[in-house]
Amino acid sequence: MKIEDLSKLKIDIQTKDDTSFLELAIFFDKPEFLQMLPQFRKDYGIDPLIKSDKFYDKIDELASKTVKIKGS
């Protein structure tokens, strides 16, 4: 894969907390997660890129589709 192709796969982690950034970066870099991405995109209907101004609308839409579990 060329570097230009890899830049399209970049995940921008926007957090001010270094610990959260590190944990997410480690998770996102796992081969298992990267292999599941195409299925996640298909399952949640996010194959096309989401424009930044529509991001929160899409998150709300996805949240309404998921089951909420209350922990004890």
C-alpha positions as CSV (number, residue, x, y, z in Angstrom):
1,M,0.0,0.0,0.0
2,K,1.3,3.4,-0.9
3,I,1.6,6.2,1.8
4,E,-1.1,8.2,-0.1
5,D,-3.5,5.3,0.4
6,L,-2.7,5.0,4.1
7,S,-3.4,8.6,4.8
8,K,-7.1,7.9,3.9
9,L,-7.2,5.4,6.7
10,K,-5.9,7.8,9.4
11,I,-8.1,8.1,12.5
12,D,-7.9,11.5,14.1
13,I,-8.0,11.1,17.9
14,Q,-9.2,14.4,19.4
15,T,-8.6,14.4,23.1
16,K,-6.8,16.7,25.5
17,D,-6.0,13.8,27.9
18,D,-2.7,12.1,27.0
19,T,-3.7,8.8,28.7
20,S,-7.0,8.6,26.7
21,F,-5.1,9.4,23.5
22,L,-2.5,6.7,24.2
23,E,-5.2,4.1,25.1
24,L,-7.2,4.8,21.9
25,A,-4.1,4.9,19.7
26,I,-3.1,1.4,21.0
27,F,-6.6,0.1,20.5
28,F,-6.9,1.6,17.0
29,D,-3.5,0.2,15.9
30,K,-4.5,-3.4,16.7
31,P,-4.8,-5.6,13.6
32,E,-8.0,-7.1,14.9
33,F,-9.6,-3.6,15.1
34,L,-8.4,-2.6,11.7
35,Q,-9.8,-5.9,10.2
36,M,-13.2,-5.2,11.8
37,L,-13.5,-1.6,10.4
38,P,-15.0,-2.5,7.1
39,Q,-17.7,-4.6,8.9
40,F,-18.4,-1.8,11.3
41,R,-18.8,0.7,8.5
42,K,-21.2,-1.7,6.7
43,D,-23.2,-2.5,9.8
44,Y,-23.7,1.1,10.8
45,G,-24.1,2.5,7.3
46,I,-21.0,4.7,7.4
47,D,-19.3,3.5,4.3
48,P,-19.1,7.0,2.9
49,L,-17.2,9.6,4.9
50,I,-19.2,11.7,7.2
51,K,-18.8,15.4,6.8
52,S,-17.7,17.2,10.0
53,D,-20.9,19.3,10.2
54,K,-23.0,16.1,10.1
55,F,-20.9,14.1,12.6
56,Y,-23.0,14.7,15.7
57,D,-26.2,14.0,13.8
58,K,-24.8,10.7,12.7
59,I,-23.7,9.9,16.3
60,D,-27.2,10.6,17.6
61,E,-28.7,8.4,14.9
62,L,-26.3,5.5,15.7
63,A,-27.0,6.0,19.5
64,S,-30.7,5.6,18.9
65,K,-30.1,2.3,17.1
66,T,-27.9,0.7,19.8
67,V,-29.1,-1.0,23.0
68,K,-28.3,0.8,26.2
69,I,-27.1,-1.4,29.0
70,K,-27.2,-0.1,32.6
71,G,-24.4,-1.2,34.8
72,S,-24.6,-1.7,38.5
